[in-house]
Amino acid sequence: MSSNVFRSGIGRLLLDRGPDGLRVWSVARTPRSALYGTPVEANILLEGTDDLDRADLPLVCEVLGRVDHYIETGIRFVREELQADPAFFGLTEEQSRPYLGLPAEDFPLDSPQLNFHLDEWHLRFAEGRLPICEPYGLSVVFDGRRPVRVEDLSEATAGDAEGADDPGRQGT
């Protein structure tokens, strides 16, 4: 299989081999977030196969085309989880209050990236000013178009955090 392919609606994808049979297809022309003013790295991660057609490419295409919608959805979900369980994020209820009313553009999460797997996808914020974000950020896990949980990446290794493959401690 070629290490450089084109998929309609996504563009050119570049193959890189990761550890333990992981195949990392990187989107060459990354979407740009108006919310952050930067490109958002996007990857399709496949275990043991190079076959991109096993991934939900229509979903990948939609998320890439509406990147700020999904970033805002992820931030709203994190805010809801923070309100429900501030301790999971390393804060007391009192410490969490100032964050609860912040608009998405001011919420303390930075460096978003998209990692698509066969059964779910992760919106990883590689940096943030919440205690949970040390040292590798956090991930919002989506099932299709719906966020389902927040993953604490603080116990992950650097490689796991980049691929958002290590479940770490999971929120609700």
C-alpha positions in Angstrom: 0.0 0.0 0.0 1.2 3.5 -0.8 2.2 5.7 2.1 0.5 8.7 0.4 -3.2 8.4 -0.6 -6.0 10.8 -1.4 -9.6 10.5 -0.1 -12.4 12.7 -1.3 -13.4 15.3 1.2 -10.3 14.7 3.3 -7.5 15.2 0.9 -4.0 13.7 1.0 -3.2 11.3 3.9 0.4 10.3 4.8 1.1 7.0 6.4 3.5 6.5 9.4 4.0 3.4 11.3 3.6 3.6 15.1 4.4 1.1 17.8 2.8 -2.3 18.2 1.3 -2.4 14.6 -0.4 1.0 14.9 -0.8 2.8 11.5 -1.1 6.6 11.7 -2.6 8.3 8.7 -2.0 12.0 9.1 -4.2 14.5 7.2 -1.8 16.5 5.1 -4.0 19.6 4.9 -5.1 20.1 8.4 -8.3 22.1 9.1 -7.9 25.5 10.6 -9.7 26.5 13.8 -11.1 30.0 13.8 -11.6 29.6 17.5 -7.9 29.0 18.1 -6.5 30.7 15.0 -4.3 27.7 14.3 -4.4 24.5 12.2 -5.7 21.4 14.1 -3.7 18.2 13.6 -5.8 15.3 12.5 -4.9 11.6 12.4 -6.7 8.3 11.6 -5.2 5.6 13.8 -5.6 2.0 12.7 -4.3 -1.1 14.6 -2.8 -3.9 12.5 -4.0 -2.6 9.1 -3.3 0.1 6.5 -6.9 -0.1 5.1 -8.4 3.4 5.4 -11.7 2.1 4.2 -12.3 0.5 7.6 -12.4 3.9 9.2 -15.6 6.0 9.2 -14.4 8.4 6.5 -17.7 10.3 6.1 -17.5 11.1 9.9 -13.8 12.2 9.5 -14.8 14.4 6.6 -17.7 16.0 8.6 -15.5 16.7 11.7 -12.7 18.2 9.6 -15.3 20.4 7.8 -16.9 21.5 11.1 -13.8 21.5 13.4 -14.9 24.5 15.5 -18.4 23.1 16.0 -16.8 19.9 17.4 -14.2 21.8 19.5 -17.0 23.9 21.0 -19.1 20.7 21.6 -16.1 19.1 23.4 -15.4 22.2 25.5 -19.1 22.4 26.6 -18.9 18.7 27.5 -15.8 19.3 29.6 -17.5 22.3 31.3 -20.5 20.1 32.2 -18.2 17.3 33.5 -16.2 19.9 35.5 -19.4 21.1 37.1 -20.5 17.6 37.9 -17.2 16.4 39.3 -14.6 19.1 39.9 -12.3 16.7 41.8 -11.8 14.6 38.7 -10.2 17.7 37.2 -8.1 18.4 40.3 -10.2 21.3 41.6 -12.5 22.0 44.4 -16.1 23.1 43.7 -15.1 26.7 44.6 -12.0 26.6 42.4 -14.1 25.3 39.5 -16.7 28.1 39.6 -14.8 30.7 37.6 -14.5 28.3 34.6 -18.1 27.3 34.4 -19.3 30.5 32.7 -16.4 31.0 30.3 -17.1 31.0 26.6 -15.4 28.4 24.5 -12.7 30.8 23.3 -11.7 31.6 26.9 -11.9 28.1 28.4 -8.5 27.0 29.6 -7.8 24.2 27.0 -5.4 24.6 24.2 -3.7 22.8 21.3 -6.6 20.7 20.0 -6.0 17.7 17.9 -8.2 15.0 16.3 -7.5 11.3 16.5 -9.9 8.9 14.8 -10.1 5.2 15.7 -12.3 2.5 14.3 -14.9 2.7 17.1 -14.6 6.2 18.4 -12.6 9.4 18.0 -10.8 11.7 20.5 -10.6 15.4 20.6 -7.4 15.8 22.6 -6.4 19.1 24.1 -2.6 18.7 24.5 -2.4 21.7 26.9 -4.5 23.4 29.4 -4.5 25.3 32.7 -6.6 22.8 34.6 -4.6 20.4 37.0 -5.8 17.4 35.0 -3.9 18.7 32.0 -0.5 18.0 33.5 1.5 16.8 31.7 -0.3 15.5 28.5 -3.6 17.3 28.4 -7.0 15.6 28.3 -9.2 13.9 25.7 -12.9 14.2 25.0 -14.0 10.9 23.6 -16.8 10.9 21.0 -19.0 8.2 19.8 -19.9 9.4 16.4 -21.1 13.0 16.8 -21.7 12.8 20.6 -19.1 13.3 23.4 -19.3 10.4 25.9 -16.5 10.9 28.4 -13.4 12.8 29.4 -10.1 10.9 29.7 -7.4 11.9 32.1 -4.1 11.5 30.3 -1.9 12.4 33.2 -0.9 8.7 33.8 -0.2 8.0 30.1 3.2 7.9 28.4 4.0 10.5 25.9 3.3 8.2 23.0 0.0 7.1 24.4 -1.1 10.6 25.1 -0.3 11.7 21.5 -2.5 8.9 20.1 -5.0 9.2 23.0 -5.0 5.4 23.2 -4.4 5.0 26.9 -7.7 5.3 28.7 -6.1 6.6 31.9 -8.7 7.6 34.5 -12.0 8.2 32.8 -14.8 10.6 33.7 -18.5 10.0 33.4 
